[in-house]
């Protein structure tokens, strides 16, 4: 590719009728910004880690990273690139910006379960669908609406299932509009009433919550399980029923959180589960667990009174740990470390099946 100085490039754009004489006279910075705003779909940014200016250019297989030591050299490269490729229309697709979108959407340790849902939705609905290769700017409201209706009918979707299915695409379009990759988001014009979604049947409160008889059955099964296996998980299930704390809060409890003298417990931590995957398109299972020094909800740490039964469960744990030679700062632990959210939640569902009641959490 030939090298140009910035003045020559701007003059060539003016001579080709791409910018007006007013743009050229307004100064280099204004003219450059106008050209790149109209033609360049990716952000130009400075990498603190690499100490270089970076951006991307579109390719047949997605995109290519471009780096220069200073911004002016990068802008010269881009102006030259778009001049010599003026017939090539930069096209961004769902497929080409999906990883970039996911990096932005879930930067840091945020919303682990939502991240997992996004990746599962990609595998189920988008991975093999031709629409992910369509230029985003070419997807119209009628085309999108027909595509949505096709999936709604095939899956007999209600509003809840439709949201899980469509939220990835709709949020990706929001990102694309934010990045000036597209001018409009066709999802803004979709009326859900036109999609013929199935009405969602709301679960009654007695279906979602354990009644006294169900709780009694599950606790009895857990107690018998502990007597058979000598494991802390059955006792953790019983402790949750006694205290009303969440599964994520139970597995984040430490012995220092218990005040045996006053029979109280301080709930001040929460374990969250995040999908363990670097490639958003190849997630196949596995989780990472992180302890947050806060609890779910706006009230933060709280003190919970312990019943006599709850204290008795803790005493049973102490005796078991002493016999099994288990030492840990965590209340619910095994020899190889604390237990985690998923095994405990799974155990509760298993006990429900054993008791012959609907699975509840």
N, C-alpha and C positions, 0 to 999 in steps of 0.2 A: 504494500500500500504506500503511495507517495506521501511525502511529508509536506505540509503547508504551514505557513505562518498564519496567525489568526486574522490579520488584515486581508490577506489573499483569500482566505476561506469565506469571509463575510462578503467580499466583493463578488466572489463567484456565486454566492447565494442570491445576491442582488441582481446580478446579470441573468441568472436563471429565472428570475421572477418569483423567488421563494419569499423574499422579504422586500419591503418597500424602501425607497430612498430615505423616508423619514425614520424607519427602523435603523438603517445603517448610520444615519447622522446622529441618532439619539445616543450613540456610544456603543462600545464593544459589549459591555456587560448586558445592556438591555437587549441587544440583537441576539446575543448568544442565548440568553434566557428564553427569548421568544421561540427560537428554533428548537431548542431542546425540550421546552414545555410541550410543543406540538408533536414532536417526533419521538422523544425518548420516554419510554414507559417505566423505567426503573429509577430508584432514588440514587443520587450521587452523594456519597458520604465519606467522612474521614475515619479510617480505622486507627484507633488509638493503639491497639495491640501491634499492628504492623507498621504504623506511621506512614501510611500511604492513602491516597484517595482511591475509592473503589466504586464500581457500578457494574451493571450487566448489559449485554447486548443479546437480542433474540437470536436463536439458532433453530435449525430444523428439529433438533432433539430437546429443545427447552431454552437454555440460556447459557451464556459464557461470561465468566468474571473478567473484568478489565481493571488493571491497577496502574497508577502513575504516581510519581513522587509529589507532584503538585497538581492543583485543580485545573490550572490553565492548560497544562499538557493533556489532561484527561478530556477537557472540553474540545481541544483541537482534534484529538483522536475521534471523538464522537461526531463532530461536525464533518470531518472528512469521511467517516464511515457512512453517515446518512446521505452525504452528497454522492458517493460512489455506489450506494445501494438505494437510490431514490425510488426505484421501482419496487423495492421489497417493502411490503407493509409489515411493520412489527406486529406480531400476533402473540398475545398471551392467552393461554388456555387454562382450564381448571388443572390439568395435569402439570403444566409447566410452572405454576406458582403455588401449588398445593403445599409443598414442603416449606416454602418461604412464609406462606400464610400461617401454617401450624407453628412455626418457630415464633412468629409474632403473637399469635393467639395465646400460646401457652408458655410464654417466656417466664422463666423462674418456676417455682413450685406452686402452681396455682391450679385449682379445679382438676384434681387428678382423675376423679371418676368421669367428669365431662370429657377430658382428653381421651380417655379410653373409649367412651361412647362415639366420639368423632372418628377414631381409628376403626372401630368396628363398623360404623356406618360406611366408611370408605370401602372397606372390604366387601360389604354386603351389597351396596347399591351403586357404587361409582367405578370400582376398579376395572370392570369389563364393559362399561357403558360407553358407547361412541361419543356421548356428549362431552366427556372430559377432554376430548381432542379438538372440540369446536372452538374457534376464536371467541373469547368472551364478548368482545364488542359486536359480534355478529348475531348473538343470541337475542331474539326478539321476545316480546311478551307473549304473542300467540304460540311460538315454538316452545317456550318454557312451560306455558300452561298445558299444552297437549302432552308434553313429557311428564309433567306432574300427575295429570289425570291418569295416564297410562300406568304409573306406579301405584297410585291410590287404588285403582280397580284391581290390579294384579295382587296386591297385598291386603285388600279390604281394610284400608287404614282408617282409624279414628284420629281425632285431633292430636292425641298424645303420640301415637306412632308416626303420624305425618311430621310432627315437629322433630322427632329424632332423625327421620329420614332427610328432611329438607334443610335443617339448620346449618349443616356443613356448607352446602352450596350457597345459601342466602348470605351467610356470614363471609364466605369467600368473596362474594360479589361486593359486600360492604367494604372489604379490604381493598379490592381492586379499584373501587371508586375513590377510596381514600388515597390510593397511590397514583391516581389519575390514569390508570390502565384502561378504564372504561368511563364514559361520561354519565351513564345512567345504570341503575340497578333494576333489572326487569322485575325482580321480586316485589318492588315497591308498588307495582300495578296489578299484582295477583290478588284476587278476592277469593278467600278460602271457601266462601259460600258457593262458588262456581265449581268446586272440586269434588262435590258429592261425598264428603267425608262421613264415615259412620259415626253415629252418636256414641259417646263414651259412657259406659255404665259405671257410675261411681260406686266404690265399695262402701258398704255400710260400716259404721264405726265398730260394730261387733265382729265384722269380718277382719278388720285391720288390727284390732287389739285382742289380747288374751283375756278371756273371762276367768273367773276364779277356778272353775273346774279344770280348764285347760292349763292354767298356770300350775295347779297342783299336780297334774299328770306329768308335765314337762319336768318339774322339779324332782318328782319321784324317779323318773327315768334317769335324770342327771345324777342323783344320789347313788342309785344302783350302779351306774356306769363308773362312778368314782370308786366304789367298793370293789369293783371288778378289775379296773385298770390302774388305779392309783395315779391319776393324772390331774393336773390343775385345771384343765379346761372345763370338766363338768362342774367343778366348784365355782368357776368364773361365771358359768351360766346361772347357777343358783344365786350368786352374789348380785348379779344384774337384776334378777327378779326382786330381790330384797331391797335394793337401793334405788332402782329406777334410773340408773345412769345408762348412758349410751355405750355400745360395744367399743367404739373408738376411745371413749373415756376410761373404760374398765382396763383395757390393755396398756394404758398409759399411767396407771396408778403406781405409786411407790409407797413403801412402808412408812416413809416419813410423812405421808399424807394422812395417816391414821392417828387419831388421838384416842387411845384406848381408855384413858381416864375419864374423858367426857363423852365417850362413845360418839364421836363425830368423824367425818371424813372431809378433806378438802379436795375438790375436783378442780384442777387447774391446768390440765394438759389434755391433748387430743391426738391420737394417732390417725394419720391420713394415709390412704393407699394410692399410689400412682403407678400407671402402666410403665413397665420397664422396657423401653424401646427407643432406639436412636433413629430408626427409619420409620416414619409414620405410615408408610405403605406396606410394611412387612410385619406389623405387630402380630404376634402369635401367642401371646400370653406372658405370664410372669409379672410380678409387681415389686415395687420399691415402697418401703414404709418410712414415713418421716413423722417425728414427734413435734408437734407445735405447742409452744408454751402459752396456749390459750384454749378456750373451749368454744364449742359451737353456739352461736347466738350472741346477742349484744350485751349480756350481763357479765361475761367474763367468769372468773373463778367464783366458786360458791361452796358453802359448807353444807354438808348433808348429815342429818342425824342417822345413826346406825341403830337398827333394831337388835334385840337380843339374838335373833337368828343370824343376822349379818355378822355380829361379833363371833358367834359360834363357828360360822364358816371360815372366818379368818384364823381362828384357833385350830380348826381342822387342817388348814393350809400349813400353819406353822409346824404342827406335828408331822405332817407328811414330808415337808421339806427337811426336817431334822432326821427322819428315818432314811430319806433318800439322799441325804448329804447334798442338798441343793441350797446354794447361797446366792442371793440376788437382791439388789435394791428394789427390783420390780415385784409387785405383789403376785402377779401371775407369770410364772416362769418355769422353764425346764432346765435341765443341766446344760443345754447348749444356748441358753439365753431366754429372753422374754418371749411370750407368745404374741401373735399378731392378730390384727383385725379379722382377716379373712377366715382363718381356721375357726375362730370363735363364732363368727356369724354363720358359717357352714354347719357347725355343731348344733346351733339352735334350730336350724331348718331340719337337720336330721332327726332331732328329738321330736319335732312336730310330726314328721312322717311316721315315726315309731308310735306316737300317741294317737295317730289316726285323725289328726286335725289339719286344717289348711296351714301351709307354711307362712309363718309370720316372723317379723323382726323385732 
